[in-house]
Amino acid sequence: MSTAHRRVHTHENGVSGLDHGVGDGGRSASASDVSEDSDEFVADQEEPESKTGTLGYLGRFIGCLMCGFIFGFVVEKGRVFEPINIRGQMIFKRLLYGKISVAAIAAGMFGLSLMAMLPGSNRKFHRVCIEFYSRIANRGIIACTLGGCITGIGMALAGSCPMLVYVQLGAQVPNAVYTFLGAVFGALVFGLLRSALNTLTRPFFTTSSNPWAKSSYFITALPLVAMFAMLVFAFELLIPWDVEVKKQKASLDYLERRAWTPMMCGLLIGLLQIPLVLGSETCLQDSTSHSTLVSQIFIGPLKRLSPYLSYYRGGYRNWSQLLFVCGVVAGAYMSGHLSSSLASVKGVPTSLAFIGGGLMTFGAELAGGSTYMHGQTGMGLLSILSVITMTCLAVSAMVTAQILRLADVITPKITV
């Protein structure tokens, strides 16, 4: 079968039929949403309900919930959810966030490489690739650039990101609730403005192809895994991780310790790609849960206000992401409870939490993702749009954080 036709077409409103359920229990979109010459990976993006069955979807939901729990538990142990560490990375006073992020990318790429090599998992690897590329199909350079910049500003203001806000909720970070409410509000505003924004930021091409359908992913990815691993070691030599966290008793049980090493946390976070791909045929992503929550108010005539949000009301993939973040909250709470560190982290002011939460989610929706959709999955798949998004996000976050530092919003206590 020709690889030139491994392509997904998007709806006119910019939402791929493969990326979102349509409220029918998770079945795939109609055949009109997919080109007639698409290959079997596109045609099988969602298994028919009759084939998967209720127990099959129940198992997938439980799997997403468990993966979310592990994610929340590990991130809480990594301490990267703390606003002081997020902002500290932006002004290069702390490297904890960078160490874990790079380690997670490396581990994720290693896991994806294994699945791409093995015959039994290769098919699911390509399905996830198609899901990712179909999601960003209608996002061009303009949308990714603007979205990345807006997200970075919001992250610097709130000291959070669209996924880490759930960890902050579980760890009971002060004012995290306002960050969450701001994030939900940002998703609502974006949903209402989606049609206008789509016109302004529409890319030149509205199709997305899977580049790894015609080349070997692991041949390109594995050397980069080694490079990223060496980068993490270099960061660790520059600023040891135990300098950036509070001292803890070595006699404590491992689960009761307040912090784990960045390399261990990054490894566990990145390897979560394996159970997510194999069990649920999805990947680490961040912003869709807010849209799923907001979309529940768009019923009846209100659906016309935002066709974009209407696609998030039902379907397996949308609700699985919501279950994932519920698991994140529970896992972060359990980790903090075991280490007696709940509510021990300093939050950001209420106004910055809400405004930052709204901006970071609005930007993430505009760009098709942020630190996890683009940062972990997208960069792991070597997507050019993901590199553009994350570059713009990092630059805008650093500029905003420097402004906050000069305004004495980021206090001198952040130095190590």
C-alpha positions in Angstrom: 0.0 0.0 0.0 1.4 3.4 -0.9 2.6 5.5 2.0 1.8 8.7 0.1 -1.8 8.3 1.1 -1.4 7.9 4.8 -3.2 11.1 5.5 -6.0 12.5 7.6 -8.5 15.2 6.5 -9.9 17.6 9.1 -13.4 19.1 9.4 -14.1 22.6 8.2 -14.2 23.8 11.8 -10.7 22.4 12.4 -11.5 19.3 14.5 -10.4 15.9 13.2 -13.0 13.2 13.4 -10.3 10.8 14.5 -9.3 12.9 17.5 -12.7 13.3 19.2 -15.5 11.0 19.9 -19.0 11.9 18.8 -21.0 10.8 21.8 -21.7 7.3 20.6 -19.6 5.4 23.1 -16.3 6.0 21.4 -16.9 4.7 17.9 -15.0 6.2 15.1 -16.1 9.2 13.0 -18.0 8.6 9.8 -16.1 7.5 6.7 -16.6 11.0 5.2 -14.1 12.3 7.8 -11.4 10.1 6.4 -10.0 10.1 2.9 -11.1 7.1 0.8 -7.5 6.2 0.2 -6.4 6.3 3.8 -4.6 3.2 5.0 -5.8 0.7 7.6 -4.3 2.6 10.5 -6.7 5.5 9.8 -9.7 3.3 9.2 -9.1 1.5 12.4 -8.4 4.5 14.6 -11.3 3.6 16.8 -12.4 0.0 17.2 -16.2 -0.4 16.6 -18.3 -0.7 19.7 -19.4 -4.1 18.8 -15.8 -5.3 18.7 -14.5 -3.6 21.8 -17.6 -3.9 24.0 -18.6 -2.4 27.3 -15.9 -4.4 29.3 -13.3 -3.3 26.8 -14.0 0.4 27.3 -14.3 -0.1 31.0 -10.8 -1.6 31.0 -9.5 1.3 29.0 -11.1 3.8 31.4 -9.6 2.1 34.4 -6.2 2.0 32.6 -6.3 5.8 32.0 -7.3 6.4 35.7 -4.4 4.3 36.9 -1.9 6.0 34.6 -3.2 9.3 35.8 -2.7 8.2 39.4 0.9 7.2 38.7 1.5 10.4 36.9 0.2 12.6 39.7 2.1 10.6 42.3 5.4 10.8 40.5 5.1 14.5 39.6 4.3 15.3 43.2 7.5 13.5 44.2 9.4 15.3 41.5 8.4 18.7 43.0 8.1 20.2 39.6 4.5 21.3 40.3 5.7 23.9 42.8 5.3 27.4 41.4 8.7 28.4 42.7 10.4 25.6 40.7 8.4 26.4 37.5 9.3 30.1 37.7 12.8 29.3 38.9 13.4 27.3 35.7 12.3 30.3 33.6 15.0 32.6 35.2 17.6 29.8 35.3 17.8 29.8 39.1 16.5 26.2 39.3 16.8 23.3 36.9 14.5 20.8 38.5 11.8 21.3 35.9 14.2 21.1 33.0 15.8 17.9 34.3 12.6 16.0 34.7 11.1 17.3 31.4 14.2 16.3 29.4 14.4 12.9 31.2 10.7 12.3 30.4 11.2 13.2 26.8 14.1 10.7 26.5 12.2 8.0 28.3 9.1 8.5 26.2 11.1 8.4 23.0 12.7 5.2 24.2 9.3 3.6 24.9 7.9 4.8 21.6 11.0 3.3 19.8 10.4 -0.1 21.4 6.7 0.0 20.4 7.7 1.0 16.8 10.2 -1.9 16.5 8.0 -4.7 17.9 5.5 -6.2 15.5 2.8 -6.6 18.2 2.8 -2.9 19.1 3.8 -1.3 15.8 0.2 -1.0 14.7 -0.8 0.9 17.9 2.2 3.1 17.6 1.1 4.3 14.1 -2.4 4.8 15.3 -1.2 7.2 18.0 1.0 8.9 15.5 -2.0 9.5 13.3 -4.1 10.7 16.2 -1.4 13.2 17.1 -0.8 14.5 13.6 -4.6 14.7 12.9 -5.0 16.8 16.1 -2.5 19.4 15.0 -3.5 19.2 11.3 -5.3 22.5 11.3 -2.7 24.2 13.4 -0.1 26.1 11.3 2.9 28.1 12.2 0.8 31.2 13.2 -1.4 29.3 15.6 1.6 27.4 17.2 3.6 30.6 17.5 0.8 32.6 19.1 -0.4 29.7 21.1 3.0 29.0 22.5 3.7 32.6 23.4 0.3 33.0 25.2 0.8 29.7 27.0 4.3 30.7 28.2 3.0 34.0 29.6 0.2 32.2 31.4 2.6 29.6 32.9 4.9 32.3 34.2 2.0 34.2 35.8 0.3 31.2 37.3 3.4 29.1 38.1 1.7 26.2 36.5 0.7 24.5 33.2 -2.5 22.9 31.9 -1.6 19.5 33.3 0.3 20.5 36.4 -2.7 22.4 37.7 -4.3 19.1 38.6 -1.2 18.0 40.5 -1.4 21.4 42.4 -5.0 20.7 43.2 -4.2 17.3 44.6 -1.2 18.7 46.6 -3.4 21.5 47.9 -1.2 24.3 46.6 -2.8 27.6 47.8 -4.9 29.3 45.0 -4.6 26.3 42.7 -8.4 26.3 42.6 -8.3 29.8 41.0 -5.7 28.6 38.5 -8.1 25.7 37.6 -11.1 28.1 37.3 -9.0 30.4 35.1 -8.1 27.4 32.9 -11.7 26.4 32.5 -12.6 30.0 31.7 -9.8 30.1 29.1 -11.1 26.9 27.5 -14.6 28.5 27.3 -13.4 31.7 25.7 -11.4 29.8 23.2 -14.3 27.6 22.3 -16.5 30.6 21.7 -13.9 32.3 19.6 -12.7 29.2 17.8 -14.4 30.0 14.4 -12.9 33.5 14.2 -9.5 32.3 15.3 -9.6 29.4 12.8 -10.1 32.0 10.0 -7.2 34.1 11.2 -4.7 31.3 11.8 -5.7 28.8 9.2 -2.6 27.0 7.8 -1.9 26.7 4.1 -2.5 22.9 4.3 -5.4 21.2 6.1 -4.1 17.7 5.9 -1.6 15.9 8.2 0.5 12.9 7.4 2.3 10.4 9.6 6.0 10.8 8.7 6.9 7.6 10.5 4.7 5.6 8.1 7.5 5.7 5.5 10.6 5.8 7.7 11.9 4.0 10.8 11.2 6.1 13.9 13.6 4.3 16.2 16.6 4.9 14.0 16.2 8.6 14.4 14.9 8.6 18.0 17.4 6.4 19.8 20.5 8.6 19.2 18.5 11.5 20.5 17.6 9.5 23.6 21.3 9.2 24.4 21.8 12.9 23.8 19.0 13.9 26.1 20.2 11.6 28.8 23.6 13.3 28.7 21.9 16.6 28.9 20.2 15.6 32.1 23.5 14.5 33.6 25.0 17.8 32.7 22.1 19.7 34.4 22.6 17.5 37.5 26.3 18.3 37.6 25.5 22.0 37.3 23.0 22.1 40.2 22.5 18.8 42.1 18.8 18.0 42.7 19.1 17.7 46.5 20.1 21.4 46.6 16.8 22.4 45.1 14.5 20.5 47.5 14.2 20.4 51.3 16.4 17.9 53.1 14.7 14.6 54.1 15.5 11.8 56.4 17.3 8.9 54.6 15.6 6.4 57.0 12.1 7.2 55.6 10.4 4.6 53.4 10.7 5.5 49.7 7.0 6.2 49.3 7.1 8.5 52.3 10.0 10.6 51.1 9.1 14.2 50.0 11.1 14.1 46.8 12.6 11.6 44.4 15.5 12.1 42.0 14.7 14.0 38.8 16.0 11.1 36.6 13.7 8.6 38.4 10.7 10.8 38.1 11.4 11.7 34.4 11.9 8.0 33.6 8.6 7.0 35.1 6.7 9.9 33.5 8.1 9.2 30.1 7.5 5.4 30.2 3.8 6.1 30.9 3.6 6.4 27.1 3.9 2.6 26.9 0.7 1.7 28.9 -1.2 4.6 27.4 -0.4 3.6 23.8 -0.8 -0.2 24.3 -3.8 -0.1 26.7 -5.8 3.0 25.5 -4.2 3.9 22.2 -3.6 7.5 23.3 -0.7 9.5 24.6 0.3 12.1 27.1 -1.6 15.3 26.4 -2.9 18.2 28.4 -5.6 20.6 27.5 -8.6 18.6 26.4 -10.0 17.9 29.9 -10.8 21.6 30.4 -12.8 21.6 27.1 -14.6 18.4 28.1 -15.7 20.0 31.3 -16.8 23.3 29.6 -18.6 21.4 26.8 -21.2 19.9 29.2 -23.0 23.2 29.4 -23.4 23.3 25.6 -26.6 21.4 25.3 -29.6 21.9 23.0 -29.6 25.3 21.2 -26.3 26.2 23.0 -24.4 23.8 20.8 -24.6 26.3 18.0 -22.5 28.7 20.1 -19.4 26.5 19.8 -19.4 23.6 17.4 -15.8 23.1 18.5 -16.7 22.5 22.1 -19.6 20.3 21.1 -17.1 17.7 19.9 -15.8 17.3 23.4 -19.1 16.5 25.0 -18.8 12.7 24.6 -16.8 9.9 23.2 -14.2 7.6 24.6 -11.1 9.7 24.0 -12.6 12.8 25.6 -13.8 11.1 28.8 -10.7 9.0 29.1 -8.7 12.2 29.4 -11.0 13.4 32.0 -10.5 10.2 34.0 -6.8 10.6 33.6 -6.7 14.0 35.2 -9.0 12.7 38.0 -6.3 10.1 38.6 -3.7 12.8 38.6 -5.4 14.7 41.4 -5.8 11.5 43.5 -2.2 10.4 42.9 -0.8 13.8 43.9 -2.9 13.8 47.0 -1.8 10.4 48.0 1.9 11.2 47.5 1.6 14.4 49.6 -0.4 12.6 52.3 2.3 9.9 52.6 5.1 12.5 52.9 3.0 14.8 55.1 3.7 17.6 52.6 0.1 18.6 51.7 -0.5 22.4 51.6 3.2 23.0 52.3 4.0 24.8 49.1 3.7 28.6 48.6 1.2 29.5 45.9 0.9 32.6 43.7 -1.5 35.5 44.2 -5.2 34.9 43.4 -5.3 37.4 40.5 -2.1 35.9 38.8 -3.4 32.4 39.4 -6.7 33.1 37.6 -5.3 35.3 34.7 -2.4 32.9 34.2 -4.6 29.9 34.2 -6.9 31.4 31.6 -4.0 32.4 29.3 -2.1 29.1 29.5 -5.2 27.1 28.6 -6.3 29.5 25.8 -2.8 29.3 24.3 -2.7 25.6 24.6 -6.0 25.2 22.8 -4.8 27.6 20.1 -1.6 25.6 19.6 -3.2 22.2 19.9 -1.4 21.4 23.2 1.4 22.6 25.4 4.0 21.1 27.7 2.7 17.5 27.4 1.0 17.3 24.0 3.7 19.2 22.3 6.5 19.0 24.9 6.4 15.3 25.6 4.5 13.6 22.8 5.1 16.1 20.0 8.8 16.5 20.6 9.1 12.8 21.2 7.7 12.3 17.8 10.0 15.0 16.4 7.2 17.2 15.2 8.4 20.5 13.7 5.2 22.3 14.9 5.8 21.0 18.4 9.4 22.4 18.4 8.1 25.7 17.2 5.4 25.8 19.9 7.8 24.8 22.7 10.4 27.3 21.6 7.9 30.2 21.6 6.5 29.0 24.9 10.0 28.9 26.5 11.0 32.4 25.2 7.7 34.1 26.3 7.8 32.4 29.7 11.4 33.5 30.3 10.7 37.1 29.3 7.5 37.2 31.5 9.4 35.6 34.4 12.2 38.2 34.2 9.6 41.0 34.2 8.0 39.4 37.3 11.5 39.2 38.9 12.2 42.8 38.3 8.8 43.7 39.7 9.8 41.7 42.8 6.9 39.3 42.2 9.4 36.4 42.1 11.2 36.9 45.4 15.0 36.4 46.1 14.1 33.2 48.0 14.0 31.4 44.7 17.8 31.5 44.4 19.8 28.5 45.4 
